[in-house]
Amino acid sequence: MKPLVVVGDVFLDVDAEGVAERLCPDAPVPVVDVTSRWLRPGGAGLAALLAARSTADVSLVTALGDDRSARTLAALLEPEVTLVPVPLEGATVSKTRVRAAGQSLVRLDSGEGTASVDGLPDRAEQALRGAGAILVSDYGRGITRNPRLREVLTELAARIPVVWDPHPRGAEPVPGARLVTPNASEATAVVPDALEMPGLLRERWNAETIAVTIGSRGALVADGTSVRRISVPEGAQVSGSATDTCGAGDRFAAAAAARLLDGASVTEAVRVAVEAAARFVAAGGASALSIKEDSIAESTKDSSGPDFAAGNAFAVAERVRAAGGRLVATGGCFDLLHPGHVSLLRQARALGDALVVCVNSDSSVRRLKGPGRPLLSAQDRARLLTALSVVDAVVVFEESSPVAILERLRPDVWVKGGDYAEAELPERAVVERYGGEVVLVPTLPGYSTTRLVAAAAGQ
């Protein structure tokens, strides 16, 4: 099968997470003590990463510079997406949301980079001509205004599916696009009556089909013969606690493009996209694909890359939810893997369709167990765990408890050993708040890392 090629503007998204417990003395604004920074690709980068969840071969034609943000984006994308760069004029755009208690307080944007409109590199044109389907993810940073790119896309739209996700500051879709996917505000900005008569938008853009996304109500579809609404299917409805819709439009467009690549009808592609977007929001939205900044820094030191990056755990979580499955998670130090651990992991995996293990970092273990621990580094502990057939992914966390990572991972079931009393589980409150379940499973008597270490030392 030919690849899905994503074309668009990419930027770096950063979530600075912290605690706000006081006001600034010189102004009535909250002071946020930042505890962690989470990174992910934004714009077309997010669309490409999401497309890679739906199809195996994804390339991204985008404007990339040679600055720190661009290198970070490459590190985030290249494990799953083939990058095809075109020239960027200026610095890579970075958008930082400052958040506390799950709420965004302010967004800080930096970088003024725009895509060059002077020609189209041969490699980029070859990538487009080799595509089985194309997703244009426009974020208003110039790439869709490139004259040669538009010529090529117009030519290809007559032969292969072209899905166009527009932006108010971007160029209009090329004529003949198989599907154009504006949200309600983007649609009404072009045609004020678009929600009542989406066919007018289809005529304006000379597209085969328009799908106006309308949030939790699904999408309005106009294809020249009818106008209909495709609703979110029962079972994929977003709960009231799922409030971060960032990236939902990208998930919709990526899922639709992947289905068109597979040969599906536009109607079927939109149905799949509506459900995928709803499940994506329910799973935590774009923030669920973020990777902790420290993990990126560590992974760049090892060319092989860690096989326990947070992004892998979140990717597993999204795939399980998209399939309607049940995600299980457990956590601990796992400092010296023993039969007691294996028993717990097997019992945990039996409770669902995938198991993510949350592992304390080295510094976290030292805080909990003392200066002589851990015996094995986090990287070694994670590699041992991922070698077990019952473990689907591992994520390392820095805090003393896994509460923060559970806020993002949101497993359906959180498993701990039966030797824990209910009062000893600070994570219970967060798990039950989003509707998850805490399960205590029996432990295998006679096994503990502390006891084994003491026995080995002759104590």
N, C-alpha and C positions, 0 to 999 in steps of 0.2 A: 504494500500500500504506500502511496506517496505521502509525504509529510503534510502536516498542517503548519502553515506559515503565518505567524502573527506579525503585523506591521503596526508600529505606533511609537508613541513617546513614553520613555521609561524614566522613573525617578526613584529616589530612595525614601522609603517611609520609615519613620522612627517613632516608637512609642516610649516616651520617658515616663516610667511608672514610679509613683512615690506616695508619700503620706502628707496630707495637709491638715495640720492640727493647730495652726496659729495664723494670725494676720501679720502682715508686714507693718512695722511700727510707723513708717512714713506714708502709708497709703492703705486704704481698706481693701487690700487684695490678699488672697491666701499665699502663704509660703509653702512651697512644695519641696519636701526633702526627697530627692530622687534616689530610689533604691535599686533600680535596674533600667536598662535600655534594651528595647527589643527592635530588631530590624527586619524588614521584608522589602521585596521589590514592589514598587508602586506603578500605577498606570498600566501600560502595555506589558511591563514586566510581570505584574500580578496576573494579568490575563493569560500570558504565556505559561506561567507556573500552574495556573488552574487548568489550562488546556492539557498540560502534561498529565493531569489526573484522569483525563478522559481518553487520551490517545497516546500511543507510544513514541511517536516521532514528531517533535515540535521544534521549529526554528523561529527565531525572533529577529526581525530586521528592525533595528532601532539606532538612534543617534547616541553614540557613547563617546565621552571624552577620555582624558587621561589624568583624572584626579582621584582622590581617595574614595569619594562616593561611588565613582564609576567602577573602581576596583572591587569595592564591597559588593556592588550589584552583580558583577561578574561572578564573584565567589558564591553569591546566593543563587544564581541562575544556572550556572554551567553544569552542575551535576545532573540537571534534568532537561535543560533547554540548550539547543545549539545557537550561539550568538552570531549574528551577521551584522557587524557594525557599519554605520554610515557616519560621515563627519558631523560633529557637534560644534557649534559656535558658542563659546562661553562655558561656564561651569555647570556641572551636573546639578539638577534640581534636587533638593532634599526638603522633606516636609516632616516636621517634628510635632507630634501631639503630646502635650503635657497632661498627664492623667493622674487622678487620685480617686481611690475608692470606686474604680470602674467608670468614672466620669471624666470626659475631656474638659479641661479648663481653658486651654488656649492652643493655637497651632502656630508654629514658627516656620516660615518658609525661607529658604536661601537658595542661591544659584539662579542664574538667568539664562541658562543654556537653551538654544533652539537648534533644530536640525537645519543643516545647510540645504539650500535649494539648488545648488550648482551641480547638476548632473546626478547620476545614480551609479555607484560603484558596480563593476561587472559582477562581483560575487553576489551582491544583493539582487540584481536583476535575474541572475541564474537561479537563485533560491526561489524567487517568485515564480519563475517559469517552470520550476520543478515541483510546484505545490499541487497537492490534491484538492486543497481548499485553502482559502485565505481569510483570516480575521483581521480587520483593520480596527485597531483600538486607539482612537484619536483622543489625545489629551491636550490639544491646542498648542503644542510646542513646535509646530512647523512641518513635521514630516509629511503630512497629507497634502501640503501645498507644493510639494516638489513636482514640477511639471512632468519630468520623465517618469516618475513613479506613477502619476495619475494616468499617463498614456498606457503604461504597462497594465495597470489594474483595469482600465477600461477595456483593453483588448482581452484580458483573461476572464473578465466577468461574463463574457459571452460563452465561455467554455467550461468553467469550473465554478463551484459555489464561492461567492464573496460575501462575507458577513461584515457589516459596517456598524461599529458602535460609535456614534457621533459625539461631538463635544461642541458647546456653544462658541468657543473660540477657534474651532478647527474649520477645515474646509468641508464643503458639502460632499456627500457620497458621490462616487462616480456613477454614471448611468448604468443600469443593468444589474445592480447588486441584487443577489438572491434574497438577502434579508438585511434590513436596517433596524437597529434595536435602540431607539432613544428611550429615555425615561420620560415620565410625564412632563417634568419642567422643561426638558430639552425639546420635546415635541411641541408644546404650546408656545415656546419662544419663537419657533419658526412659523407655525400655523396656530393662531389662538384657539381655533375650534377643533384642534387635533383629537381631543378626547371624545368629542361627539362625532367627528367625521375624520377618522384617521386615514381614510382614502385620499383626502386632500394632500396629506403629507406624502403618500405614495406617489401621487401625480407630481408633486413638487420635485421630488428626488428621482423620479423615473426609476423606481425600484420595483422588483417583482412583488415583494411582500414587506409590510411594515409590522413590527411587533413593538408596541408601546408598553413598556413595563410599568405596572401600577402598584408596586410594593406587594403587600400581603394579599392583594386581590388578584395577582397573576399578571396577565398581559392581554392587551387588545390587539387583535390581528386583523389586518386588511390586506387581501391579496388580489383585488380587482374583481372578484366575483361575490365576496361577502365580507362582512365585518362581524367578528365574534370575540368573545372573551374566553380565554383559557385560564381556568382557576387552579390554585394550588391544590393538589390532591389531598384527600383526607389522610392523616398520618404524617404529612410533611408540614403541617401548619406550624408557624413560628409561635413559641410561647411568649407571654408578656415579658419575661425576663431577658429575652434575646433582643437587645436594643441596638447593637452595633451592626449597622447594615453596610458598613464600608466594604466595597468589593463585590456587592451583590450583583451589580450590573455586569462586572467583568465575568463573574461566574456564569451568569445567564448567557452572555455572548459566546464564551468559550465552550460551554456545553452544547449550544446550538451548532456552532461551527464543527465541533467534533462529530456530531450526529450526521450533519450534512456530508462530511468527509466519508462517513460510513455508507452513504447512499440513501439515508432516510429522507422522507418527504419533509417539506418545510413545517407542516402541521405537527408531525411527530417530533421534529427537532425542537420546536417551541414548547411542546408538552414536556419533553425531557428537561429543557432549560428552566422552565418554571419550577419544576420540582427540585432541580439541582440548586437553584438560587435560594429556595426556601430552606432546604437542608443546610446549605452553607451558612446562612444567617443563624439558624438554630444551633449550629456547631460552634458559634463564636465569631463568625465573619472573618475578615482578613487578618485580624489579630491572632487568630488561631494558627496562622502560617508563619508567624514571626519566630525569629531565632534570637536568642540572647546575644548581645554584642560580644561578651566574653567568649562564647562558643565560636563565633566567626574568627576572632583573633587567634584562638588556639588552633582552629582548623587550617589556617593559612600557614602554620608552622610545619605541617605534615602534609606533603604533597598527595598522600593517599587519602587524606580527609578522614575525619572520624566517622565511624559507622553508627554513632549514637547521637548525632546532631538533633537538636530539639525539633527542627523542621521535619525530620523523618517521623517522629512520634505524632506530630500534628497532622502530617499527611496520612498516616495510618488511621487516625481518628476520623478524618474527613471521609476517607474511602469507606470506612465501616458505616458511618452515619448515612452516606449517600446510598448505600445498599440496604438501608433499613436495619442494620445489624446492631449488636449490643457491645459496647466498648467497656472493657474491664481494665482497671489499673491497680497497682499496688506499689509500695515504696519501702525504702529502707537503705541501710548502709551497704549490705551485702559484701562485707569486707573480706570474708573468707567463705567462699561458696561451699555449703555443706548439705547433707541430705535433708535437713530441716527446711532450708531455703527451697530446695527442689520440690519438696512436698507442698509447700505453700503455693509455689508458682503453678504447679499442676492443678491444684484445686481452684486457683484463681482463674486459670485459662478455661477450665470447664464451665465457668459461669457465663461465658459470652463468646463472641466471635473473634475477638482479638485482645491481646494483653500488652499493655504498655507498662514498663517498670520505671518508676521514678527513683533515681539514685542520688543519695547525698554526695555533694562534691567533697574533695579532700579537706577543704577548710571547714566545711560543715561537719564532717566526721570528727575532726579535731575538737571542735567546740563541744560535741556531744560525748565523745569517748575519751578525750585526753590527748596529750601531745604524742603518745606512742602509736597512735592510730591515724590514718588507716594503714593496714599492712600492704595493700595494693592501691595503686593510683586509680582515680576515677575512670581513666581510659581503659585500664586493664580490667577493672570490675565490670565495666559496660561491655567490653568485648567477650568476657566469659558469659555474661547473661545473654547476649545476642546469639551466642553459639547454641543455646538451648532451643529446641524445636517449639517449646510452648511460649516463647517470648517473641512478640512481633516487633517491638521497638523499645528503645531505652532513651530516657531523657535525664540529664544531670541537672540538679538544681542547687543553688548556692545557699539558700536559707536553711535555718535549723529545722523547719517543718515544710512539708510540700504544699502548704495552703495556696501560695501564689501560683504555682504551676497548675494546681487543680482548677483555679479560676479560669485558666486558659484551656486546659485539656478537656475538662468537663466530662469525665467518664460516667457511664451509666451506673457502674458498680465500682466502689473503692473497697479493696480487700486488705485486711490486716489479720495477723495471727490472733488466735483466741486467747493468748496470754495478755492481750491488751484489754483493759477495762474501758467501758464507754467513756468514762470521765477523762481518760488519758488521750483522747483523740481530738486535737484541736481542729483537724480537718473535717470532722463530722458536720460542723455547722455549715461550712461552705458547700459540701457535697449535697446536703439535704436542701440547702437554699435554692439550688438550681434544679432540684427534682431528682437527684441521684440517690443511690442506695449504698449504705455501708454494711459490709458483710464481714463477720469475724469467723475465720475457719480454724479447725483444730490444728494444733502444732504437733510436730513429731517430738516426743519426749527425749531429753538427754542431749539435745544439740543446741549450742549457742557459740558464736564466734569467741566471745569473752572466755567461756569455759575451755574451748579448744586451745586458745592462746595460752591460758594459764597451765593447761596440761602439758603443752609442748615445752613450756619453760620449767616444768618440774615443780610447779607450785601446788 
